[in-house]
Amino acid sequence: MNPLSISQLTEQIKLVLENELQPVYWVVGELADFRQAPQGHVYFELVEKQGNQVLAKIRSNLWQFTYRSVAAKFESVTGTSLKNGMKVLAQVSVSYHPVFGLSVNVKDIDPSFSLGERARVRQETIDRLTREGLIRLNGQLHLPRVIQRIAVISSATAAGYGDFVNQLENNPYGYRVYHRLFNSLMQGNEAVNSLIAALESVESENTRSSFDAVVIIRGGGAQLDLDCFDDYRLAAQIAKFPLPIFTGIGHERDETIADLVAHTRLKTPTAVAEFLLSGFREFEENLGLALQRIDRATRSRLREEDQKIQQLAIRVRSLATQKISLENEKVNTYFKRIEQSSKSISRYALFQLENLEKNLSKAFGRSIKKEEDKLLHLEVVIKQLDPQGLLLKGYSRTESQGKPIHLIDLKVGDELITYTSDQKLSSTLTKIEKK
């Protein structure tokens, strides 16, 4: 056995790679862990994914001199800088270092590929949303006649947000719109999660605040800065949201997928503010027109009704005169009949009263005699029951302790009080015999 040193082995690996591999390759990968060193060099990984699963990755270097030209060309074509999560077509050379291992040195990046890849992914997302019936789902929600309470999703520091608030609060009509900011990132790798979290916060707060609609706004930006607004998860969240959503992302050339699924898409934040204010103006104008129509219709109806009233007044006076004359004749006839009938009734009633007076007089006399007999009988009974009468006959009444003696249990020595018709006698009980 003739063992090799590590340096000898790594040198053989390096020679094999240099002899067997082509000088450069074009590869497709996603930028990950993208960072720039103080010296100006850029270090990152090129990653191949299937869904969320990483299939392969390789350490990559972009040296300072090459990075300046590649980055400048990429930004001039795409309107944005290289960053994490971006899928690129890169020209690389394979390098092997005895200490740092295998890596690739990036020689060039094709900016047109990133634009084309973005368009492909965007179309796939649109097709999926269409299949799932989400494209115009939010657009079917009913808008209030006037949108007065809105939840705003934006970055607090975004110029577009400041323009939006200024347009709302300083409108020349004096309209007042309640707005509440739900702060969110509006670009970058975490923008999608931040926007979804903001929408969830709006939905949880809606039960207390009762918003009429949601506004998603940001200032302008490069085309690839808007990639977060082409994300499927965000688009599905917007489509299924229970409130109408307005977008004013501030990019006039292209329409994002978020714009497609939103209820109403406007180009800029100020355009969203103007749209909201136009709802107030339109409502006010319609209200004014309605009031004018009501005023004209009311005046016309009043004139018609006044004419009808005058015609009816003439007819009523004529009919009333005829009716009064006819009723006067009837009243005179009734009066004569009543006068005759009342005389006859009066005579008959007087006859009945005289008979009643006689009958009452007889009945009253009989009733008094009967009551007098009852009183005499009661007087006799009362006299018979009077205790004083019994005492006058020689009977007496004896008590002890204020009670009749037949109601208490007497003992020898008890004091007795005896009442006669004219005396009160006190005695002491000396003997008791059972009888």
VOLUM-881333 format. One record per residue (C-alpha): x, y, z; residue number from 1; chain; residue in one letter. Coordinates in steps of 0.1 Angstrom, whole numbers, m for minus. Layout:
+-------+-------+-------+-----+-----+------+
:  east : north :    up : seq : mol : type :
+-------+-------+-------+-----+-----+------+
:     X :     Y :     Z : NUM :   A :    A :
...
+-------+-------+-------+-----+-----+------+
This chain:
+-------+-------+-------+-----+-----+------+
:  east : north :    up : seq : mol : type :
+-------+-------+-------+-----+-----+------+
:     0 :     0 :     0 :   1 :   A :    M :
:    13 :    34 :   m10 :   2 :   A :    N :
:   m10 :    60 :     7 :   3 :   A :    P :
:   m14 :    95 :    m7 :   4 :   A :    L :
:   m14 :   127 :    13 :   5 :   A :    S :
:   m45 :   148 :    13 :   6 :   A :    I :
:   m28 :   175 :    m8 :   7 :   A :    S :
:   m18 :   148 :   m33 :   8 :   A :    Q :
:   m54 :   135 :   m35 :   9 :   A :    L :
:   m69 :   170 :   m39 :  10 :   A :    T :
:   m43 :   178 :   m66 :  11 :   A :    E :
:   m54 :   147 :   m85 :  12 :   A :    Q :
:   m90 :   157 :   m82 :  13 :   A :    I :
:   m82 :   192 :   m94 :  14 :   A :    K :
:   m63 :   178 :  m124 :  15 :   A :    L :
:   m91 :   155 :  m134 :  16 :   A :    V :
:  m117 :   182 :  m132 :  17 :   A :    L :
:   m96 :   206 :  m153 :  18 :   A :    E :
:   m89 :   179 :  m179 :  19 :   A :    N :
:  m124 :   164 :  m181 :  20 :   A :    E :
:  m147 :   195 :  m178 :  21 :   A :    L :
:  m153 :   222 :  m203 :  22 :   A :    Q :
:  m140 :   257 :  m195 :  23 :   A :    P :
:  m175 :   271 :  m190 :  24 :   A :    V :
:  m211 :   259 :  m187 :  25 :   A :    Y :
:  m244 :   277 :  m188 :  26 :   A :    W :
:  m265 :   266 :  m158 :  27 :   A :    V :
:  m300 :   275 :  m144 :  28 :   A :    V :
:  m303 :   279 :  m107 :  29 :   A :    G :
:  m319 :   300 :   m79 :  30 :   A :    E :
:  m298 :   325 :   m60 :  31 :   A :    L :
:  m295 :   317 :   m23 :  32 :   A :    A :
:  m276 :   331 :     7 :  33 :   A :    D :
:  m266 :   360 :   m16 :  34 :   A :    F :
:  m241 :   383 :     2 :  35 :   A :    R :
:  m214 :   408 :    m8 :  36 :   A :    Q :
:  m181 :   409 :    10 :  37 :   A :    A :
:  m164 :   442 :    20 :  38 :   A :    P :
:  m138 :   437 :    m8 :  39 :   A :    Q :
:  m166 :   438 :   m33 :  40 :   A :    G :
:  m167 :   400 :   m41 :  41 :   A :    H :
:  m201 :   383 :   m40 :  42 :   A :    V :
:  m207 :   348 :   m25 :  43 :   A :    Y :
:  m238 :   328 :   m28 :  44 :   A :    F :
:  m252 :   294 :   m37 :  45 :   A :    E :
:  m269 :   282 :   m69 :  46 :   A :    L :
:  m298 :   260 :   m59 :  47 :   A :    V :
:  m320 :   236 :   m79 :  48 :   A :    E :
:  m354 :   230 :   m63 :  49 :   A :    K :
:  m384 :   209 :   m69 :  50 :   A :    Q :
:  m412 :   226 :   m51 :  51 :   A :    G :
:  m398 :   234 :   m17 :  52 :   A :    N :
:  m373 :   205 :   m18 :  53 :   A :    Q :
:  m336 :   213 :   m26 :  54 :   A :    V :
:  m323 :   188 :   m52 :  55 :   A :    L :
:  m288 :   202 :   m56 :  56 :   A :    A :
:  m267 :   232 :   m47 :  57 :   A :    K :
:  m232 :   245 :   m53 :  58 :   A :    I :
:  m211 :   272 :   m38 :  59 :   A :    R :
:  m206 :   301 :   m62 :  60 :   A :    S :
:  m183 :   331 :   m64 :  61 :   A :    N :
:  m187 :   363 :   m84 :  62 :   A :    L :
:  m155 :   383 :   m82 :  63 :   A :    W :
:  m155 :   421 :   m78 :  64 :   A :    Q :
:  m145 :   430 :  m114 :  65 :   A :    F :
:  m170 :   406 :  m130 :  66 :   A :    T :
:  m197 :   415 :  m105 :  67 :   A :    Y :
:  m197 :   452 :  m115 :  68 :   A :    R :
:  m202 :   446 :  m152 :  69 :   A :    S :
:  m227 :   417 :  m147 :  70 :   A :    V :
:  m248 :   436 :  m121 :  71 :   A :    A :
:  m249 :   467 :  m141 :  72 :   A :    A :
:  m260 :   449 :  m173 :  73 :   A :    K :
:  m286 :   429 :  m153 :  74 :   A :    F :
:  m301 :   460 :  m136 :  75 :   A :    E :
:  m302 :   480 :  m169 :  76 :   A :    S :
:  m323 :   452 :  m186 :  77 :   A :    V :
:  m345 :   440 :  m157 :  78 :   A :    T :
:  m347 :   472 :  m137 :  79 :   A :    G :
:  m337 :   454 :  m105 :  80 :   A :    T :
:  m306 :   441 :   m88 :  81 :   A :    S :
:  m295 :   405 :   m82 :  82 :   A :    L :
:  m310 :   391 :   m50 :  83 :   A :    K :
:  m320 :   360 :   m31 :  84 :   A :    N :
:  m348 :   338 :   m46 :  85 :   A :    G :
:  m342 :   350 :   m82 :  86 :   A :    M :
:  m339 :   323 :  m108 :  87 :   A :    K :
:  m310 :   330 :  m132 :  88 :   A :    V :
:  m291 :   316 :  m162 :  89 :   A :    L :
:  m254 :   319 :  m153 :  90 :   A :    A :
:  m222 :   311 :  m172 :  91 :   A :    Q :
:  m199 :   294 :  m148 :  92 :   A :    V :
:  m165 :   277 :  m147 :  93 :   A :    S :
:  m159 :   248 :  m122 :  94 :   A :    V :
:  m132 :   254 :   m97 :  95 :   A :    S :
:  m117 :   231 :   m71 :  96 :   A :    Y :
:   m96 :   243 :   m41 :  97 :   A :    H :
:   m77 :   220 :   m18 :  98 :   A :    P :
:   m90 :   239 :    12 :  99 :   A :    V :
:  m123 :   254 :     2 : 100 :   A :    F :
:  m135 :   225 :   m20 : 101 :   A :    G :
:  m157 :   225 :   m51 : 102 :   A :    L :
:  m173 :   258 :   m63 : 103 :   A :    S :
:  m181 :   276 :   m95 : 104 :   A :    V :
:  m170 :   310 :  m106 : 105 :   A :    N :
:  m197 :   330 :  m123 : 106 :   A :    V :
:  m186 :   347 :  m155 : 107 :   A :    K :
:  m219 :   361 :  m168 : 108 :   A :    D :
:  m256 :   362 :  m161 : 109 :   A :    I :
:  m282 :   364 :  m188 : 110 :   A :    D :
:  m308 :   390 :  m178 : 111 :   A :    P :
:  m333 :   381 :  m205 : 112 :   A :    S :
:  m337 :   346 :  m190 : 113 :   A :    F :
:  m348 :   361 :  m157 : 114 :   A :    S :
:  m375 :   381 :  m174 : 115 :   A :    L :
:  m387 :   351 :  m195 : 116 :   A :    G :
:  m387 :   329 :  m164 : 117 :   A :    E :
:  m408 :   354 :  m146 : 118 :   A :    R :
:  m433 :   356 :  m174 : 119 :   A :    A :
:  m436 :   317 :  m175 : 120 :   A :    R :
:  m442 :   314 :  m138 : 121 :   A :    V :
:  m466 :   343 :  m139 : 122 :   A :    R :
:  m487 :   326 :  m166 : 123 :   A :    Q :
:  m487 :   293 :  m148 : 124 :   A :    E :
:  m501 :   312 :  m117 : 125 :   A :    T :
:  m528 :   329 :  m138 : 126 :   A :    I :
:  m538 :   296 :  m153 : 127 :   A :    D :
:  m541 :   279 :  m119 : 128 :   A :    R :
:  m561 :   308 :  m104 : 129 :   A :    L :
:  m584 :   306 :  m135 : 130 :   A :    T :
:  m589 :   268 :  m130 : 131 :   A :    R :
:  m598 :   273 :   m94 : 132 :   A :    E :
:  m623 :   301 :  m102 : 133 :   A :    G :
:  m604 :   327 :   m82 : 134 :   A :    L :
:  m596 :   353 :  m109 : 135 :   A :    I :
:  m628 :   374 :  m104 : 136 :   A :    R :
:  m640 :   360 :   m71 : 137 :   A :    L :
:  m632 :   392 :   m51 : 138 :   A :    N :
:  m646 :   413 :   m79 : 139 :   A :    G :
:  m681 :   398 :   m73 : 140 :   A :    Q :
:  m683 :   414 :   m39 : 141 :   A :    L :
:  m708 :   443 :   m36 : 142 :   A :    H :
:  m693 :   478 :   m31 : 143 :   A :    L :
:  m710 :   502 :    m6 : 144 :   A :    P :
:  m724 :   533 :   m22 : 145 :   A :    R :
:  m698 :   553 :    m3 : 146 :   A :    V :
:  m666 :   537 :    10 : 147 :   A :    I :
:  m660 :   555 :    43 : 148 :   A :    Q :
:  m638 :   531 :    63 : 149 :   A :    R :
:  m608 :   514 :    48 : 150 :   A :    I :
:  m579 :   493 :    59 : 151 :   A :    A :
:  m546 :   503 :    42 : 152 :   A :    V :
:  m519 :   477 :    36 : 153 :   A :    I :
:  m486 :   494 :    28 : 154 :   A :    S :
:  m452 :   504 :    42 : 155 :   A :    S :
:  m454 :   533 :    66 : 156 :   A :    A :
:  m423 :   548 :    50 : 157 :   A :    T :
:  m434 :   543 :    14 : 158 :   A :    A :
:  m438 :   576 :    m6 : 159 :   A :    A :
:  m469 :   561 :   m22 : 160 :   A :    G :
:  m486 :   558 :    12 : 161 :   A :    Y :
:  m478 :   594 :    20 : 162 :   A :    G :
:  m493 :   605 :   m13 : 163 :   A :    D :
:  m524 :   584 :    m7 : 164 :   A :    F :
:  m530 :   599 :    28 : 165 :   A :    V :
:  m523 :   634 :    16 : 166 :   A :    N :
:  m548 :   630 :   m13 : 167 :   A :    Q :
:  m575 :   617 :    11 : 168 :   A :    L :
:  m571 :   641 :    40 : 169 :   A :    E :
:  m565 :   673 :    19 : 170 :   A :    N :
:  m592 :   668 :    m7 : 171 :   A :    N :
:  m610 :   701 :   m17 : 172 :   A :    P :
:  m644 :   687 :   m10 : 173 :   A :    Y :
:  m640 :   682 :    27 : 174 :   A :    G :
:  m648 :   645 :    26 : 175 :   A :    Y :
:  m636 :   625 :    56 : 176 :   A :    R :
:  m625 :   589 :    51 : 177 :   A :    V :
:  m614 :   568 :    81 : 178 :   A :    Y :
:  m582 :   549 :    72 : 179 :   A :    H :
:  m561 :   526 :    93 : 180 :   A :    R :
:  m526 :   514 :    83 : 181 :   A :    L :
:  m516 :   477 :    85 : 182 :   A :    F :
:  m478 :   479 :    80 : 183 :   A :    N :
:  m462 :   454 :    56 : 184 :   A :    S :
:  m431 :   448 :    35 : 185 :   A :    L :
:  m439 :   457 :    m1 : 186 :   A :    M :
:  m409 :   440 :   m18 : 187 :   A :    Q :
:  m382 :   414 :   m11 : 188 :   A :    G :
:  m382 :   377 :    m1 : 189 :   A :    N :
:  m404 :   383 :    30 : 190 :   A :    E :
:  m429 :   406 :    13 : 191 :   A :    A :
:  m455 :   378 :     5 : 192 :   A :    V :
:  m456 :   365 :    41 : 193 :   A :    N :
:  m458 :   400 :    54 : 194 :   A :    S :
:  m486 :   410 :    30 : 195 :   A :    L :
:  m506 :   378 :    39 : 196 :   A :    I :
:  m501 :   385 :    76 : 197 :   A :    A :
:  m514 :   420 :    71 : 198 :   A :    A :
:  m545 :   407 :    53 : 199 :   A :    L :
:  m551 :   382 :    82 : 200 :   A :    E :
:  m548 :   411 :   107 : 201 :   A :    S :
:  m574 :   431 :    87 : 202 :   A :    V :
:  m598 :   402 :    87 : 203 :   A :    E :
:  m594 :   396 :   125 : 204 :   A :    S :
:  m599 :   434 :   132 : 205 :   A :    E :
:  m629 :   437 :   108 : 206 :   A :    N :
:  m654 :   425 :   134 : 207 :   A :    T :
:  m646 :   455 :   156 : 208 :   A :    R :
:  m637 :   481 :   130 : 209 :   A :    S :
:  m662 :   472 :   103 : 210 :   A :    S :
:  m641 :   482 :    73 : 211 :   A :    F :
:  m658 :   488 :    39 : 212 :   A :    D :
:  m628 :   478 :    18 : 213 :   A :    A :
:  m590 :   471 :    18 : 214 :   A :    V :
:  m564 :   491 :    m1 : 215 :   A :    V :
:  m530 :   477 :   m10 : 216 :   A :    I :
:  m507 :   504 :   m22 : 217 :   A :    I :
:  m470 :   511 :   m27 : 218 :   A :    R :
:  m449 :   535 :   m47 : 219 :   A :    G :
:  m434 :   527 :   m81 : 220 :   A :    G :
:  m406 :   502 :   m85 : 221 :   A :    G :
:  m386 :   480 :  m109 : 222 :   A :    A :
:  m405 :   452 :  m126 : 223 :   A :    Q :
:  m388 :   424 :  m106 : 224 :   A :    L :
:  m395 :   443 :   m74 : 225 :   A :    D :
:  m431 :   435 :   m80 : 226 :   A :    L :
:  m426 :   397 :   m81 : 227 :   A :    D :
:  m442 :   393 :   m47 : 228 :   A :    C :
:  m475 :   406 :   m62 : 229 :   A :    F :
:  m474 :   377 :   m87 : 230 :   A :    D :
:  m472 :   351 :   m59 : 231 :   A :    D :
:  m500 :   325 :   m59 : 232 :   A :    Y :
:  m505 :   324 :   m22 : 233 :   A :    R :
:  m510 :   362 :   m20 : 234 :   A :    L :
:  m533 :   362 :   m51 : 235 :   A :    A :
:  m555 :   334 :   m36 : 236 :   A :    A :
:  m557 :   353 :    m2 : 237 :   A :    Q :
:  m568 :   384 :   m21 : 238 :   A :    I :
:  m593 :   365 :   m42 : 239 :   A :    A :
:  m609 :   348 :   m12 : 240 :   A :    K :
:  m609 :   379 :    10 : 241 :   A :    F :
:  m644 :   388 :    24 : 242 :   A :    P :
:  m640 :   425 :    17 : 243 :   A :    L :
:  m634 :   443 :   m17 : 244 :   A :    P :
:  m597 :   449 :   m23 : 245 :   A :    I :
:  m583 :   478 :   m43 : 246 :   A :    F :
:  m547 :   478 :   m56 : 247 :   A :    T :
:  m526 :   508 :   m64 : 248 :   A :    G :
:  m492 :   493 :   m67 : 249 :   A :    I :
:  m478 :   522 :   m87 : 250 :   A :    G :
:  m465 :   504 :  m118 : 251 :   A :    H :
:  m482 :   517 :  m149 : 252 :   A :    E :
:  m467 :   495 :  m175 : 253 :   A :    R :
:  m476 :   460 :  m163 : 254 :   A :    D :
:  m505 :   445 :  m144 : 255 :   A :    E :
:  m496 :   422 :  m115 : 256 :   A :    T :
:  m516 :   390 :  m106 : 257 :   A :    I :
:  m526 :   408 :   m75 : 258 :   A :    A :
:  m542 :   434 :   m97 : 259 :   A :    D :
:  m560 :   407 :  m117 : 260 :   A :    L :
:  m577 :   391 :   m86 : 261 :   A :    V :
:  m584 :   423 :   m68 : 262 :   A :    A :
:  m619 :   439 :   m69 : 263 :   A :    H :
:  m606 :   471 :   m85 : 264 :   A :    T :
:  m571 :   478 :  m100 : 265 :   A :    R :
:  m558 :   514 :  m101 : 266 :   A :    L :
:  m524 :   524 :  m113 : 267 :   A :    K :
:  m511 :   545 :   m84 : 268 :   A :    T :
:  m519 :   552 :   m47 : 269 :   A :    P :
:  m532 :   587 :   m56 : 270 :   A :    T :
:  m555 :   571 :   m82 : 271 :   A :    A :
:  m569 :   549 :   m55 : 272 :   A :    V :
:  m575 :   579 :   m33 : 273 :   A :    A :
:  m591 :   598 :   m61 : 274 :   A :    E :
:  m613 :   567 :   m69 : 275 :   A :    F :
:  m626 :   566 :   m33 : 276 :   A :    L :
:  m632 :   604 :   m33 : 277 :   A :    L :
:  m650 :   601 :   m67 : 278 :   A :    S :
:  m675 :   577 :   m49 : 279 :   A :    G :
:  m683 :   605 :   m25 : 280 :   A :    F :
:  m687 :   630 :   m53 : 281 :   A :    R :
:  m708 :   607 :   m74 : 282 :   A :    E :
:  m730 :   599 :   m44 : 283 :   A :    F :
:  m733 :   636 :   m36 : 284 :   A :    E :
:  m742 :   645 :   m72 : 285 :   A :    E :
:  m767 :   617 :   m74 : 286 :   A :    N :
:  m782 :   628 :   m41 : 287 :   A :    L :
:  m785 :   664 :   m55 : 288 :   A :    G :
:  m801 :   651 :   m87 : 289 :   A :    L :
:  m825 :   630 :   m67 : 290 :   A :    A :
:  m834 :   659 :   m45 : 291 :   A :    L :
:  m840 :   680 :   m77 : 292 :   A :    Q :
:  m862 :   653 :   m92 : 293 :   A :    R :
:  m881 :   650 :   m59 : 294 :   A :    I :
:  m885 :   688 :   m57 : 295 :   A :    D :
:  m898 :   690 :   m93 : 296 :   A :    R :
:  m921 :   660 :   m89 : 297 :   A :    A :
:  m934 :   673 :   m56 : 298 :   A :    T :
:  m941 :   707 :   m70 : 299 :   A :    R :
:  m959 :   692 :  m100 : 300 :   A :    S :
:  m979 :   668 :   m79 : 301 :   A :    R :
:  m988 :   697 :   m55 : 302 :   A :    L :
: m1001 :   717 :   m85 : 303 :   A :    R :
: m1021 :   687 :   m98 : 304 :   A :    E :
: m1035 :   680 :   m63 : 305 :   A :    E :
: m1044 :   717 :   m58 : 306 :   A :    D :
: m1064 :   717 :   m90 : 307 :   A :    Q :
: m1081 :   685 :   m80 : 308 :   A :    K :
: m1089 :   700 :   m45 : 309 :   A :    I :
: m1104 :   731 :   m61 : 310 :   A :    Q :
: m1126 :   710 :   m84 : 311 :   A :    Q :
: m1136 :   688 :   m55 : 312 :   A :    L :
: m1144 :   718 :   m34 : 313 :   A :    A :
: m1168 :   731 :   m60 : 314 :   A :    I :
: m1184 :   697 :   m63 : 315 :   A :    R :
: m1186 :   693 :   m25 : 316 :   A :    V :
: m1202 :   727 :   m21 : 317 :   A :    R :
: m1229 :   719 :   m47 : 318 :   A :    S :
: m1235 :   684 :   m33 : 319 :   A :    L :
: m1235 :   697 :     2 : 320 :   A :    A :
: m1261 :   724 :    m6 : 321 :   A :    T :
: m1283 :   698 :   m22 : 322 :   A :    Q :
: m1278 :   673 :     6 : 323 :   A :    K :
: m1284 :   699 :    33 : 324 :   A :    I :
: m1317 :   709 :    16 : 325 :   A :    S :
: m1328 :   673 :    14 : 326 :   A :    L :
: m1318 :   666 :    49 : 327 :   A :    E :
: m1337 :   697 :    62 : 328 :   A :    N :
: m1368 :   683 :    47 : 329 :   A :    E :
: m1361 :   649 :    63 : 330 :   A :    K :
: m1354 :   666 :    96 : 331 :   A :    V :
: m1387 :   685 :    95 : 332 :   A :    N :
: m1406 :   653 :    87 : 333 :   A :    T :
: m1388 :   634 :   115 : 334 :   A :    Y :
: m1394 :   663 :   138 : 335 :   A :    F :
: m1431 :   662 :   133 : 336 :   A :    K :
: m1432 :   624 :   137 : 337 :   A :    R :
: m1410 :   626 :   168 : 338 :   A :    I :
: m1433 :   653 :   183 : 339 :   A :    E :
: m1464 :   632 :   178 : 340 :   A :    Q :
: m1447 :   600 :   190 : 341 :   A :    S :
: m1432 :   618 :   220 : 342 :   A :    S :
: m1466 :   630 :   231 : 343 :   A :    K :
: m1481 :   596 :   228 : 344 :   A :    S :
: m1451 :   580 :   246 : 345 :   A :    I :
: m1453 :   607 :   273 : 346 :   A :    S :
: m1490 :   600 :   280 : 347 :   A :    R :
: m1483 :   562 :   281 : 348 :   A :    Y :
: m1453 :   567 :   303 : 349 :   A :    A :
: m1473 :   590 :   327 : 350 :   A :    L :
: m1499 :   563 :   330 : 351 :   A :    F :
: m1473 :   537 :   338 : 352 :   A :    Q :
: m1457 :   559 :   364 : 353 :   A :    L :
: m1490 :   565 :   382 : 354 :   A :    E :
: m1495 :   527 :   383 : 355 :   A :    N :
: m1460 :   522 :   395 : 356 :   A :    L :
: m1465 :   548 :   422 : 357 :   A :    E :
: m1495 :   530 :   435 : 358 :   A :    K :
: m1479 :   496 :   434 : 359 :   A :    N :
: m1448 :   510 :   451 : 360 :   A :    L :
: m1468 :   526 :   479 : 361 :   A :    S :
: m1486 :   494 :   486 : 362 :   A :    K :
: m1454 :   473 :   485 : 363 :   A :    A :
: m1436 :   498 :   507 : 364 :   A :    F :
: m1463 :   496 :   534 : 365 :   A :    G :
: m1462 :   458 :   534 : 366 :   A :    R :
: m1424 :   458 :   536 : 367 :   A :    S :
: m1423 :   482 :   565 : 368 :   A :    I :
: m1449 :   462 :   584 : 369 :   A :    K :
: m1430 :   430 :   578 : 370 :   A :    K :
: m1397 :   445 :   591 : 371 :   A :    E :
: m1414 :   460 :   622 : 372 :   A :    E :
: m1427 :   425 :   631 : 373 :   A :    D :
: m1391 :   411 :   627 : 374 :   A :    K :
: m1377 :   438 :   650 : 375 :   A :    L :
: m1403 :   431 :   677 : 376 :   A :    L :
: m1395 :   394 :   675 : 377 :   A :    H :
: m1358 :   401 :   678 : 378 :   A :    L :
: m1364 :   423 :   708 : 379 :   A :    E :
: m1382 :   395 :   727 : 380 :   A :    V :
: m1354 :   370 :   718 : 381 :   A :    V :
: m1326 :   395 :   730 : 382 :   A :    I :
: m1344 :   401 :   763 : 383 :   A :    K :
: m1347 :   364 :   768 : 384 :   A :    Q :
: m1309 :   359 :   762 : 385 :   A :    L :
: m1298 :   388 :   783 : 386 :   A :    D :
: m1276 :   375 :   813 : 387 :   A :    P :
: m1289 :   402 :   835 : 388 :   A :    Q :
: m1323 :   386 :   832 : 389 :   A :    G :
: m1310 :   353 :   844 : 390 :   A :    L :
: m1293 :   370 :   874 : 391 :   A :    L :
: m1326 :   387 :   883 : 392 :   A :    L :
: m1342 :   353 :   884 : 393 :   A :    K :
: m1318 :   343 :   912 : 394 :   A :    G :
: m1290 :   327 :   893 : 395 :   A :    Y :
: m1253 :   337 :   898 : 396 :   A :    S :
: m1220 :   336 :   879 : 397 :   A :    R :
: m1187 :   324 :   894 : 398 :   A :    T :
: m1152 :   331 :   881 : 399 :   A :    E :
: m1116 :   323 :   890 : 400 :   A :    S :
: m1087 :   342 :   875 : 401 :   A :    Q :
: m1111 :   361 :   853 : 402 :   A :    G :
: m1124 :   329 :   836 : 403 :   A :    K :
: m1156 :   308 :   842 : 404 :   A :    P :
: m1149 :   280 :   866 : 405 :   A :    I :
: m1160 :   253 :   842 : 406 :   A :    H :
: m1131 :   263 :   819 : 407 :   A :    L :
: m1102 :   259 :   844 : 408 :   A :    I :
: m1089 :   232 :   867 : 409 :   A :    D :
: m1098 :   244 :   903 : 410 :   A :    L :
: m1077 :   236 :   934 : 411 :   A :    K :
: m1084 :   241 :   970 : 412 :   A :    V :
: m1073 :   276 :   980 : 413 :   A :    G :
: m1082 :   293 :   948 : 414 :   A :    D :
: m1101 :   326 :   951 : 415 :   A :    E :
: m1135 :   328 :   936 : 416 :   A :    L :
: m1156 :   358 :   925 : 417 :   A :    I :
: m1194 :   354 :   924 : 418 :   A :    T :
: m1217 :   378 :   906 : 419 :   A :    Y :
: m1254 :   382 :   915 : 420 :   A :    T :
: m1279 :   407 :   901 : 421 :   A :    S :
: m1267 :   434 :   925 : 422 :   A :    D :
: m1236 :   420 :   943 : 423 :   A :    Q :
: m1200 :   408 :   938 : 424 :   A :    K :
: m1189 :   382 :   963 : 425 :   A :    L :
: m1153 :   370 :   970 : 426 :   A :    S :
: m1146 :   336 :   986 : 427 :   A :    S :
: m1118 :   310 :   990 : 428 :   A :    T :
: m1123 :   274 :   979 : 429 :   A :    L :
: m1119 :   250 :  1009 : 430 :   A :    T :
: m1133 :   218 :   995 : 431 :   A :    K :
: m1139 :   201 :   962 : 432 :   A :    I :
: m1162 :   171 :   958 : 433 :   A :    E :
: m1167 :   152 :   926 : 434 :   A :    K :
: m1203 :   150 :   915 : 435 :   A :    K :
+-------+-------+-------+-----+-----+------+
